[in-house]
Amino acid sequence: MADYQTIRAGSVGAQNVRIDEGLKAHMNKVYGLMSVAMLLTGGAAWAISGLSVTTDPSAAVAEMGNGKYLTQLGYALYASPLKWLIMFAPLLMVFGFGAMINRMSAATAQLVFYVYAAVMGLSLSSIFLVYTGTSIAHTFLVTAIAFAGLSLYGYTTKRDLSGMGTFLMMGLIGLIVAMIVNIFIASSALQFAISVIGVLIFAGLTAYDTQSIKTEYIAHAQHGDTEWLGKAAIMGALRLYLDFLNMFMFLLQFLGNRE
């Protein structure tokens, strides 16, 4: 009997070690995928913004001020009705991605994620025309530090953060409604409130999503669900990518210096 208990304890211990090692590899993959996606978004946004502006009036379609003009591409992206398609394309893509990922291979899902990140860069390229490069870099650094601390807390804390999920999602829905309303009323006071609440919501989601990714991995790894684990890192990277990007955009409204 003692030998049986010893063997069983050793088996359980070996399984726990295997799960711990797998969890570390899983989280490293999540952060790696997220980092590549952020680079694609930033690179696409910077490249598109560079092609959208000119200082040559003869090649311009519209004047921006400060000696800068919109090119034909810039006018199409930021001043024509096409801007609405570009604005909402990432939202449509992320819903479609979530609905179809179960029918994709892991390689296809990763490719779609990277394409989505590039499209998001196209959608956000206007920030390089609105804010100074220095303030964008400063805000990105602040966001990176805050994200790292919040994600580390979500990964290491013993406190169950699952109760935050419903509250944060309700807050997110309310935030989206307020943003849509403010498109039409253009209230500076409401915009300030949206920015504050947005930073708080995505700060909370960063910690919550990190813990959720961790607990979901442990639950599936114990059952040996290898098919799910192959795509889980991509969905986890997408969740944290959106948390980071949204926190950055709301902070930029506080910290960004406008051109």
Secondary structure, 3 states (H helix, E strand, C coil): CHHHHHHHHHHHHHHHHHHHHHHHHHHHHHHHHHHHHHHHHHHHHHHHHHHHEECCHHHCCEEEECCEEECHHHHHHHCCCHHHHHHHHHHHHHHHHHHHHHHCCHHHHHHHHHHHHHHHHHHHCCHHHHECHHHHHHHHHHHHHHHHHHHHHHHHCCCCCCCHHHHHHHHHHHHHHHHHHHHHHCCHHHHHHHHHHHHHHHHHHHHHHHHHHHHHHHHHHHCCCHHHHHHHHHHHHHHHHHHHHHHHHHHHHHHCCEC
